[in-house]
Amino acid sequence: MAEPSEEQKAQRAKDLATEAKSQKAQLRQCKRQVAMVFDLNKCLGCQTCVVACKTLWTRDEGMEYMWWATVNTQPGKGTPRDWENMGGGFRDEEPQSGKLPTRRDFGEAWDFNYDEVFFGGKGNSVHLQPSGDPDWGPNWDEDQGGGQYPNSFYFYMPRICNHCTHPACLEACPRNAIYKREEDGIVLISEERCKGYRFCMEACPYKKIYFNHTRQLSQKCIFCYPRVEKGVAPACARQCPGRLRFVGFLDDENGPIYKLVKKWEVALPLHAERGTQPNVYYVPPISPPRFDADGNIDESKPRIPTEYLKYLFGDKVEGALATLKAEMAKTKAGGKSEILDTLIVYEWKSLFGPFTKDPAELEPRKV
């Protein structure tokens, strides 16, 4: 058989690339898309969502350092450390190279001197402390923030996997182990197909994929899909005491997600310039005014720099904040505001669209 020409080889490579692209497109098709909106004006930084997720999903061997739901202080290095500078995602629809975060970047699970304090008879003389000399953790810089007194500031940033419309992790996986569920757009990793290559971790611009070193495969937030299938909101949202996590379908025009994102445009994606079309949105924090050099309040300058919020949420953040402030002024003058009534959340069930069932009332699963 004759050796194929260079032209034939090039055409074959092009055909294979087209076929692979078509397969990837099929893996990210979905009929509807679930989404979340986080109101950053209400986050307490209490970590209840984090513990709820940890307790439910990441207790097995190899998952000790995993925190699928996180709440970090902004400005800050976040988790993994300096994730915003690790690349990934797309630019003009072209994949961008990314850095592979290590367990050290995420923050290792610390060992503590439990035996000494609780069982060694030294409980009155020795305090609980981590072993060794750890230099980083998921919330290492908690509450530090930015700025200088008297204009220092910070706010809390909850994060989960964004279950993107155009997931970079899916595009990067050579095993087709990552896919979007057709019925709700939740992005999942098939543990049967995953071989632990970790290209997904490099490609994700939000660095919300973890590697299980015991099982040698990638794992991440699954949007609590077993709960969602039963009409129950994800654990992180349902356990949140601040009533800041809205859950629902992006195309439900009567639901809060659609109104906050599409109608009123007060909820914005994080780092939309990364090109993955994330489906987690944020109501940006309203900032108190700054103090001038004489200690007087300067209403023209917000404590949180607008440029920093634009870095996080894009140019539309100014319009979102203007809308929120206008609605606040309207209510102070005695008017009504549907936007503020939605964000206040007078009844917790209004947070969750179709996912309001009580998990305690469901029949236990038969094993």
C-alpha positions in Angstrom: 0.0 0.0 0.0 1.3 3.4 -1.0 2.4 5.8 1.7 -0.2 8.6 2.0 1.0 12.0 0.8 1.6 14.9 3.1 -1.6 16.5 1.7 -3.6 13.3 2.6 -2.0 13.2 6.1 -3.0 16.8 6.6 -6.5 16.2 5.5 -6.8 13.1 7.7 -5.6 15.2 10.7 -8.1 17.9 9.8 -10.9 15.3 9.6 -10.0 13.8 12.9 -9.9 17.2 14.6 -13.4 18.0 13.1 -14.7 14.7 14.3 -13.3 15.3 17.8 -14.8 18.8 17.9 -18.2 17.3 16.9 -18.0 14.7 19.7 -17.1 17.4 22.2 -20.0 19.6 21.0 -22.4 16.6 21.6 -21.0 16.1 25.1 -21.9 19.7 26.0 -25.4 19.9 24.5 -28.3 20.2 27.0 -32.0 21.1 26.9 -32.0 23.3 29.9 -29.4 24.8 32.2 -29.4 25.0 36.0 -27.7 27.9 37.5 -26.9 29.7 40.8 -26.8 33.3 41.8 -24.8 34.3 44.9 -25.7 37.7 46.5 -22.4 38.9 47.8 -24.1 41.5 49.9 -25.4 38.8 52.2 -22.5 36.3 52.5 -21.4 36.0 56.2 -18.3 34.0 55.5 -19.6 31.4 58.0 -18.5 28.4 55.9 -21.8 26.6 56.6 -22.0 25.8 52.8 -18.5 24.5 52.8 -19.0 22.2 55.7 -22.4 21.0 54.3 -20.6 20.0 51.0 -17.6 18.5 52.8 -19.8 16.4 55.0 -21.9 15.1 52.1 -19.4 14.5 49.3 -15.7 14.6 50.2 -15.2 12.3 53.2 -13.6 9.4 51.4 -10.0 8.4 51.2 -8.0 10.7 48.8 -10.5 13.6 49.3 -9.1 15.0 52.5 -7.8 18.2 50.9 -10.9 18.6 48.7 -13.3 21.5 49.2 -15.7 21.5 46.3 -17.5 24.5 47.8 -15.3 27.3 49.1 -15.7 30.8 50.6 -12.6 33.0 50.3 -11.9 36.6 51.3 -11.6 39.1 48.4 -9.1 40.5 47.6 -7.1 37.4 48.3 -5.1 34.6 46.8 -8.1 32.2 47.1 -7.9 28.5 46.6 -5.9 27.1 45.0 -3.4 29.8 45.8 -3.3 32.5 43.1 -5.8 30.5 40.9 -6.6 33.7 39.0 -3.1 33.7 37.5 -3.1 30.0 36.5 -4.5 30.4 33.0 -6.9 28.1 31.2 -10.2 28.8 29.5 -10.6 30.4 26.1 -9.7 33.6 24.4 -11.6 34.3 21.1 -12.8 30.7 21.4 -9.2 29.4 21.3 -8.0 27.3 24.2 -5.4 28.9 26.5 -2.7 27.1 28.3 -3.1 26.7 32.0 -1.1 25.7 35.1 -1.7 22.4 36.9 -2.4 23.3 40.6 -0.8 21.0 43.2 -2.1 19.8 46.5 0.2 22.3 48.1 -1.5 25.1 46.1 -4.9 24.0 47.3 -3.7 23.5 50.9 -2.9 20.1 52.3 -5.2 18.6 55.0 -3.4 19.3 58.2 -2.7 16.8 61.0 -3.3 18.0 64.5 -2.0 16.8 67.9 -5.4 15.2 68.8 -3.8 12.3 70.8 -1.7 14.6 72.9 -4.5 17.0 73.8 -7.4 14.6 74.1 -5.8 11.3 75.2 -2.4 12.1 76.5 -3.4 13.8 79.7 -2.2 17.2 78.6 -5.5 18.9 77.8 -4.9 21.6 80.4 -1.4 22.5 79.4 -1.2 21.9 75.6 -3.4 23.6 73.0 -4.6 22.0 69.8 -2.3 22.9 66.9 -1.3 21.6 63.5 1.7 19.3 63.2 4.7 20.6 61.3 4.8 24.1 60.0 2.0 24.6 57.4 2.4 27.7 55.2 -0.9 27.7 53.3 -4.5 26.5 53.5 -7.9 27.1 51.8 -8.6 30.1 54.0 -5.1 31.2 54.9 -5.7 34.9 54.2 -9.3 35.0 55.6 -10.5 38.5 56.6 -7.3 40.2 55.5 -8.7 41.9 52.4 -7.2 45.1 50.9 -6.9 48.8 51.3 -5.4 50.7 54.2 -7.0 52.1 57.3 -9.5 53.8 57.4 -10.4 52.6 54.0 -9.6 48.9 54.3 -12.2 46.5 52.9 -13.0 42.9 52.1 -15.9 40.7 51.1 -16.5 37.0 50.8 -16.6 35.1 47.6 -18.4 31.7 47.6 -17.3 29.4 44.7 -18.3 26.1 43.3 -17.8 24.5 39.8 -19.5 26.9 37.4 -21.0 24.1 35.3 -20.1 26.1 32.2 -22.0 26.3 29.0 -18.6 25.9 27.2 -16.5 23.9 29.7 -12.8 24.1 29.1 -12.4 20.9 31.1 -14.6 19.0 28.7 -12.7 20.3 25.7 -9.4 19.3 27.2 -10.3 15.7 28.2 -8.9 13.2 25.7 -11.0 10.4 27.2 -14.4 12.1 26.7 -14.8 11.5 30.4 -16.4 14.9 31.0 -19.9 15.7 29.8 -22.9 18.0 30.4 -26.2 16.3 31.4 -28.8 16.8 28.7 -31.6 17.5 31.1 -30.0 20.2 33.3 -26.5 21.1 32.0 -24.7 19.8 35.1 -21.1 19.0 34.2 -19.9 15.6 35.5 -16.8 13.5 35.3 -17.2 9.8 34.5 -15.0 8.0 37.0 -15.1 4.9 34.8 -13.6 6.8 31.8 -11.2 9.1 33.7 -7.6 8.0 33.6 -6.2 10.9 35.7 -4.4 12.8 33.0 -5.4 16.1 34.7 -5.6 18.1 31.5 -9.0 19.2 32.8 -7.3 20.8 35.8 -5.0 22.7 33.6 -7.8 23.9 31.3 -10.3 25.0 33.9 -9.7 28.8 34.4 -11.5 28.6 37.8 -9.4 25.7 39.1 -12.3 23.9 40.7 -11.3 20.4 39.8 -9.4 18.2 42.2 -7.2 15.1 41.8 -7.8 12.1 44.0 -4.2 10.8 44.4 -5.5 7.5 46.0 -7.9 6.6 43.2 -5.9 8.4 40.5 -8.8 10.3 39.0 -10.2 13.8 38.8 -13.2 14.8 41.0 -15.3 18.0 41.4 -18.6 19.6 42.4 -21.5 17.6 41.0 -24.2 20.3 41.8 -25.7 17.7 44.1 -27.4 16.1 41.1 -28.9 13.2 43.1 -30.7 15.8 45.2 -31.7 17.9 42.1 -33.2 14.8 40.5 -35.5 14.6 43.5 -36.4 18.3 43.6 -34.1 19.1 46.5 -31.7 22.1 46.3 -28.0 21.5 46.5 -26.7 21.1 50.1 -24.6 24.3 50.0 -27.6 26.4 49.0 -30.1 24.8 51.3 -27.8 25.0 54.4 -26.9 28.7 53.8 -28.2 30.8 56.7 -27.7 34.0 54.8 -30.3 33.2 52.1 -27.9 34.3 49.4 -27.8 31.3 47.1 -30.5 31.2 44.4 -31.0 28.0 42.4 -33.1 27.4 39.3 -33.2 27.1 35.6 -31.7 29.9 33.5 -34.6 29.9 31.1 -37.4 30.0 33.7 -38.7 33.5 33.1 -40.8 33.5 36.3 -37.8 32.4 38.4 -35.3 34.6 40.3 -32.3 33.3 38.3 -33.7 34.6 35.0 -34.8 37.9 36.4 -31.6 38.6 38.2 -29.3 37.6 35.3 -31.3 38.3 32.1 -34.1 40.8 33.0 -32.5 43.1 35.6 -28.8 42.3 34.8 -27.7 42.7 38.4 -26.1 39.2 38.6 -22.9 38.8 36.7 -20.5 35.9 35.9 -17.0 35.8 37.5 -14.2 36.4 35.0 -16.4 36.1 31.9 -13.4 36.9 29.8 -12.1 33.4 30.3 -14.7 32.3 27.7 -16.3 29.3 29.3 -19.8 31.0 29.8 -20.1 30.1 33.5 -23.5 29.4 35.0 -22.8 30.7 38.5 -23.5 34.5 38.8 -22.8 37.1 41.5 -24.7 40.1 42.7 -21.7 42.5 43.3 -21.1 43.9 46.7 -22.3 47.5 47.4 -19.5 49.4 49.0 -19.6 52.0 51.8 -18.0 55.4 50.9 -14.4 56.2 51.5 -13.0 58.6 54.0 -10.9 61.5 52.6 -7.6 62.7 54.0 -9.5 64.8 56.6 -11.5 61.9 57.9 -14.7 63.1 56.2 -17.0 60.8 54.2 -16.5 61.1 50.4 -19.7 59.8 48.9 -18.2 60.0 45.4 -15.7 57.2 46.0 -16.6 53.7 47.1 -14.5 51.8 49.6 -14.2 48.8 47.3 -12.4 50.1 44.2 -14.7 50.0 41.1 -11.7 48.9 39.0 -11.3 45.8 41.2 -15.0 44.8 40.8 -14.6 45.3 37.0 -11.6 43.0 37.1 -13.8 40.3 38.7 -17.1 40.9 37.0 -16.4 43.0 33.9 -17.6 46.4 32.7 -21.3 45.6 33.4 -20.7 45.8 37.1 -21.1 49.6 37.1 -24.6 49.2 35.6 -25.5 46.5 38.1 -24.4 48.6 41.1 -26.2 51.7 39.7 -29.4 49.7 39.4 -29.2 48.3 42.9 -28.5 51.8 44.4 -31.4 53.3 42.4 -33.7 50.6 43.7 -32.5 51.3 47.3 -33.2 55.0 46.8 -36.7 54.2 45.5 -37.6 52.2 48.6 -36.2 54.8 50.9 -38.5 57.3 49.3 -41.5 55.0 50.0 -41.6 53.1 46.7 -41.6 49.4 45.9 -38.8 47.4 44.3 -39.3 43.9 42.9 -35.5 43.6 42.6 -34.9 44.2 46.3 -37.9 42.1 47.3 -36.4 39.2 45.4 -33.0 39.7 46.9 -34.3 40.1 50.5 -35.9 36.6 50.3 -38.8 36.9 52.6 -39.5 33.1 52.3 -36.7 30.7 51.9 -38.5 28.6 49.3 -38.3 31.5 46.8 -34.6 30.9 46.6 -34.9 27.5 45.0 -37.4 27.5 42.1 -38.4 23.9 41.5 -36.0 22.5 44.1 -37.9 23.1 47.3 -38.6 19.5 48.5 -37.5 18.6 52.1 -34.9 15.8 51.8 -36.1 14.4 55.1 -39.5 13.7 53.5 -38.0 11.6 50.7 -38.1 7.8 50.8 -34.7 6.4 51.7 -32.8 4.8 48.9 -32.9 1.0 48.8 -29.4 -0.5 48.7 
